[in-house]
Amino acid sequence: MRVLIVKVSSLGDIIHTLPAVTDARRANRNLVFDWVVEEAFTEVPSWHPAVENVIPVGIRRWRRHWIKSYLKGEIEDFRDTLQQVHYDLVIDAQGLIKSGIVSRMSKGITIGLSNKTIREPLATLFYNKVYSVPWTEHAVERVRELFSRALHYKYEPGQVDYGIDLSRIGVTANEPRKKQLVFLHGTTWKTKNWPASYWCELAAIAVEAGYRVLIPWGNEAEKQRAELIANGNEAIEVLPRQSLTGLAQHIAQSTGVIAVDTGLGHLAAALSVPTVSLYGPTDPGLSGTYGKNQLHLNSNLNCAPCVKRECTYTGPGVTDEYNGNSFLVFPACFSTLRPETVWHNFCQLVAEPATV
């Protein structure tokens, strides 16, 4: 039986779908999956042994140049590729109009969430059959339930296996982890950014405790922050720009990860690497990192979580100090998640004595 998965973006959402693939393959060894995904994320589905073909789609790029993409035949080429196989089932695990359109472009019976349990109800117009899955469940469990009902099998809620084949990211199973930490400091919302001075202080604490610190980056602003955190310290490495597979390899080989609310934090969770995730304006309840060795630290400022891209805090300014220099904590909600608090919680997570 061949099934097409439509989950095109974003990184966290794609990773959230992997456990459902694991469940389905365990229930039926004859299941084979193909997966439509944004071209920037094609590496991720390929890490799962149950996924045979990854079909890239360029919706994000096409949106910027619809006419040019159409005239070049890119959209038609994608449709032709998609229609080369007649699928036994097509599961739209995204629940958006764009994913619904992709589902309908394929050949096969289309499945999705009902209009009361989907992000964009109009997407249901593209489905042959729908299922209701409660909003109160974590995103991982919602996808698992959708797959189980569509493919008629049972699974164990809460027992999560992302199914990543470590050899596909260049890591040997049971390979000892290095005494190093990965700082996942980059995120799309400026309100999700933990203050750079806090990152600097945490890096100094980690190095003092004998850890090497690896800092990846994805754009020029993140690179500048990474270099600020490193501050010329030989025990702190600003990594060259990484592919997702390269970054997954670094994470899998590390003792742990400290992350803001970012898609890469979900990658750490998928690899079962001990991760402390920092949530200021956002709520991890239904979409936070999920799985083994995951710890969420939430702000307890009275306005958090506001779930806003722009900070609307109107209380008194909160200042802190690092290396003798005073700075304004922005956003203010992160003032309740200071570096020593993060470090103590990380040490408890990995069962090591805290040094501060």
C-alpha positions in Angstrom: 0.0 0.0 0.0 1.5 3.4 -1.0 0.5 6.5 0.8 1.3 10.1 0.0 1.9 12.5 2.9 1.3 16.2 2.3 3.0 18.2 5.0 5.0 20.9 3.3 6.1 23.2 6.1 7.3 24.4 8.6 10.2 22.5 10.1 8.5 21.9 13.4 5.3 20.7 11.7 7.2 18.3 9.5 9.1 16.8 12.4 5.8 16.5 14.3 4.6 14.1 11.5 7.4 11.6 11.9 6.0 9.6 14.9 2.8 9.0 12.9 4.9 7.4 10.1 6.6 5.2 12.7 3.3 4.1 14.1 1.8 3.3 10.7 4.9 1.3 9.6 4.9 -0.8 12.8 1.2 -1.5 12.3 1.6 -2.5 8.7 5.0 -3.5 7.3 3.7 -3.3 3.8 3.0 0.5 4.0 5.3 2.7 1.9 5.2 6.5 2.0 6.0 9.3 -0.4 6.1 12.8 1.0 5.5 16.2 -0.5 7.5 18.9 1.3 8.9 22.3 0.8 12.2 22.2 -1.1 14.1 23.7 1.9 13.1 20.7 4.1 13.5 17.7 1.8 16.2 16.2 4.1 13.9 15.6 7.0 11.5 13.0 5.5 14.4 11.2 3.9 15.7 10.4 7.4 12.8 8.0 8.0 13.2 4.5 6.5 9.5 4.2 5.8 9.6 7.2 3.3 10.6 6.0 -0.1 10.3 9.2 -2.2 10.5 12.8 -1.2 8.8 15.2 -3.6 9.9 18.8 -3.3 7.5 21.7 -3.8 8.4 25.4 -4.1 5.3 27.1 -2.9 7.2 29.6 -0.8 9.3 30.6 -3.7 6.5 30.5 -6.2 4.5 32.9 -4.1 7.1 35.6 -4.7 7.2 35.0 -8.5 3.9 33.2 -9.5 4.0 34.4 -13.1 7.7 33.6 -13.6 7.3 30.1 -12.0 4.2 29.4 -14.1 5.8 30.5 -17.4 8.9 28.4 -16.6 6.7 25.4 -16.2 7.7 24.7 -12.6 4.2 24.3 -11.4 3.2 22.0 -14.3 6.4 19.9 -13.8 5.5 19.5 -10.1 2.0 18.4 -10.9 3.3 15.9 -13.5 5.7 14.4 -11.0 3.0 14.2 -8.4 0.6 12.4 -10.8 3.1 9.7 -11.9 1.8 7.4 -9.1 -1.8 6.6 -8.2 -1.8 6.5 -4.4 -4.0 4.2 -2.3 -4.4 7.2 0.1 -3.3 10.8 0.3 -3.1 12.3 3.8 -3.0 16.0 4.2 -1.4 16.3 7.6 -1.1 20.1 7.3 -4.7 21.3 7.1 -4.1 24.5 5.1 -5.6 25.6 1.8 -2.2 25.2 0.1 -1.8 21.6 1.3 -5.3 20.9 0.3 -4.7 22.0 -3.2 -1.6 19.8 -3.4 -3.6 16.9 -2.1 -6.2 17.4 -4.8 -3.6 17.6 -7.5 -2.4 14.1 -6.7 -4.1 10.9 -7.7 -5.8 9.1 -4.8 -8.4 9.3 -2.2 -7.7 12.4 -0.1 -7.9 12.4 3.7 -7.8 15.4 6.1 -9.2 16.9 9.3 -12.8 18.1 9.6 -13.7 21.7 9.2 -14.1 22.1 13.0 -10.6 20.7 13.8 -8.5 22.1 11.0 -6.5 25.3 10.8 -8.1 26.5 7.5 -11.6 25.0 7.2 -11.8 25.8 3.4 -9.1 23.1 3.0 -11.8 20.4 3.6 -13.2 21.2 0.1 -10.3 19.2 -1.3 -10.8 16.1 0.7 -12.8 12.9 0.0 -13.0 12.0 3.7 -12.4 13.9 6.9 -11.8 13.0 10.6 -12.3 15.1 13.7 -9.3 15.2 16.0 -9.5 17.3 19.3 -7.7 20.6 19.4 -6.8 19.8 23.0 -4.1 17.3 22.0 -0.5 18.1 21.3 0.3 18.5 17.5 2.2 15.3 17.5 -0.7 13.3 18.9 -3.2 15.0 16.6 -1.2 13.8 13.5 -0.8 10.3 15.1 -4.6 10.1 15.6 -5.3 11.2 12.1 -3.0 8.6 10.6 -4.3 5.8 12.8 -7.9 6.5 11.9 -7.2 6.9 8.2 -5.1 3.7 8.1 -7.1 1.7 10.6 -4.7 0.8 13.4 -4.1 1.4 17.1 -1.1 3.0 18.7 0.1 3.9 22.2 -0.5 7.6 23.0 2.4 9.2 24.7 5.0 6.6 23.6 6.7 8.6 20.9 9.2 7.3 18.4 10.3 9.7 15.6 11.8 6.8 13.7 14.9 8.7 12.5 17.6 6.4 11.1 20.7 7.8 12.6 22.9 6.4 9.9 21.2 8.7 7.5 22.5 11.7 9.3 26.0 10.2 9.7 25.8 9.0 13.3 26.4 5.5 14.6 23.7 4.1 16.9 24.8 4.1 20.5 27.7 6.4 19.7 28.8 8.1 23.0 27.8 11.7 23.1 30.5 14.4 23.3 30.6 16.8 26.2 29.3 19.7 24.1 26.2 21.8 24.0 24.4 23.2 21.0 22.8 26.7 21.5 19.8 27.1 19.2 19.4 30.8 19.5 17.8 31.7 16.2 14.0 32.2 15.7 11.7 34.1 13.4 9.9 36.2 16.0 11.9 38.9 17.7 9.8 38.3 20.8 11.1 34.7 21.1 14.7 35.8 21.2 16.4 35.3 24.5 18.6 38.3 25.3 22.1 38.0 23.8 23.7 38.9 27.1 22.0 35.9 28.7 23.4 33.7 26.0 26.9 35.1 26.6 26.5 34.4 30.4 25.2 30.9 29.8 28.1 30.2 27.4 30.6 31.3 30.1 28.9 29.1 32.7 28.9 26.0 30.3 32.6 26.5 29.4 33.5 26.8 33.1 31.7 23.5 33.6 33.9 21.8 31.0 31.6 21.9 28.0 32.3 22.9 24.4 29.6 25.1 23.0 28.5 24.9 19.3 26.5 27.8 17.9 24.8 27.5 14.5 23.3 30.3 12.5 20.9 30.7 9.6 21.2 34.3 8.5 23.6 37.3 8.9 21.8 38.6 12.1 22.1 35.2 13.7 25.8 34.9 12.7 26.5 38.2 14.3 24.8 37.1 17.5 26.7 33.8 17.4 30.0 35.7 17.1 29.0 37.9 20.0 28.3 34.9 22.2 31.5 33.2 21.2 33.6 36.4 21.9 36.8 34.7 20.7 36.6 31.9 23.3 38.3 28.8 21.9 35.8 26.5 23.7 32.9 28.1 21.8 32.6 27.4 18.1 30.5 29.3 15.6 29.7 26.6 13.2 29.9 27.1 9.4 26.5 27.4 7.8 24.9 23.9 8.1 22.5 21.8 6.2 19.7 20.3 8.3 21.5 16.9 8.1 24.8 18.5 9.3 23.1 20.2 12.2 21.2 17.1 13.1 24.6 15.3 13.3 26.0 17.9 15.7 22.9 17.8 17.9 22.8 13.9 18.0 26.4 13.8 19.1 26.0 16.4 21.9 25.2 16.1 25.6 22.4 18.5 25.3 20.7 21.5 23.7 19.5 24.9 24.9 16.9 26.3 22.6 14.4 29.1 22.2 11.0 28.4 20.6 12.3 27.3 17.2 11.8 24.5 14.7 15.3 23.3 15.4 14.3 22.6 19.0 11.9 20.0 17.6 14.8 18.4 15.7 16.6 18.0 19.1 13.5 16.4 20.5 13.2 14.0 17.5 16.7 12.9 18.3 15.9 12.4 22.0 18.8 14.8 23.0 18.2 16.4 26.4 16.9 19.9 25.6 15.9 22.9 27.7 13.5 25.1 25.7 12.8 28.7 26.7 9.3 30.0 26.2 8.6 33.7 26.9 5.7 34.9 24.7 4.6 31.5 23.6 3.0 28.5 25.2 4.5 25.0 24.6 1.4 23.2 25.7 0.1 22.1 22.3 3.1 22.6 20.1 6.2 22.6 22.3 9.1 20.2 21.9 7.7 16.7 22.5 9.3 13.4 23.5 12.1 12.1 25.7 14.4 14.3 27.7 12.5 17.6 27.0 12.2 20.4 29.5 10.2 23.5 29.0 10.9 26.7 31.0 8.1 29.1 30.9 8.1 32.8 31.8 6.0 33.6 34.8 5.7 37.3 34.0 2.0 38.3 34.3 1.7 39.1 30.6 3.1 35.8 29.4 2.3 34.0 27.2 1.0 36.7 25.0 1.6 34.8 21.7 2.5 38.1 20.0 5.2 38.9 17.5 5.5 42.4 18.8 6.0 43.0 22.6 3.2 44.9 24.1 4.5 44.9 27.7 3.7 48.2 29.5 5.1 47.6 32.9 8.3 49.0 34.4 11.4 48.3 32.4 13.4 45.3 33.7 17.2 45.7 33.7 19.9 43.1 34.4 23.7 43.1 34.5 26.4 41.1 32.7 30.2 41.6 33.0 29.5 44.9 34.8 27.3 46.3 32.1 23.6 47.0 32.7 21.1 46.2 30.0 17.4 46.3 29.4 15.9 42.8 29.2 13.8 42.5 26.0 11.3 41.0 25.8 10.7 41.6 29.6 9.1 38.1 29.9 12.5 36.5 29.7 13.7 38.4 32.8 12.2 35.4 34.8 14.5 32.9 32.9 18.0 34.0 33.8 21.1 32.0 32.8 21.8 30.5 36.2 18.1 29.2 36.3 18.5 27.7 32.8 21.8 26.1 33.8 20.5 24.6 37.0 17.5 23.1 35.1 19.8 21.7 32.4 22.1 20.1 35.0 19.0 18.4 36.6 17.9 17.2 33.2 21.2 15.5 32.5 21.7 14.6 36.1 24.9 16.6 36.6 25.8 18.8 39.6 25.3 22.5 38.9 28.4 24.6 39.2 26.7 28.0 39.8 
